[in-house]
Amino acid sequence: MATVEAHQPRSAATVEQLLGRTVRYQKHKPGRHLSVERLPKESFQIETIHRFGSRVVLNDGLIVMEDAPTVMERRGRIGLLLTTGEELYFTVE
């Protein structure tokens, strides 16, 4: 993950800055703390973001992350980089 951050000009954001964005699932690097089973195949809008302790919940449970991710956006692609090493990527619609 360090090489991804080192070789890309970055515009880091917080997960709250994704509110209202319309995205489409692109790919992920799985692990035990991230599940993409409920993600729709079509585009969807990020409508809600809630924090419960260290847990971050998007769209009322559509995406649940154990910790707040680092959010990177570059060339119409959004990457959520979790502290567990897992990654989730969207394309901006």
Secondary structure, DSSP 8 states (H G I E B T S, - for coil): -HHHHHTS---EE-GGGGTT-EEEEEEEE-BTTB--TT--SS-EE---EEEETTEEEEGGGTEEESS--EEEEETTEEEEE-TTS-EEEEEE-
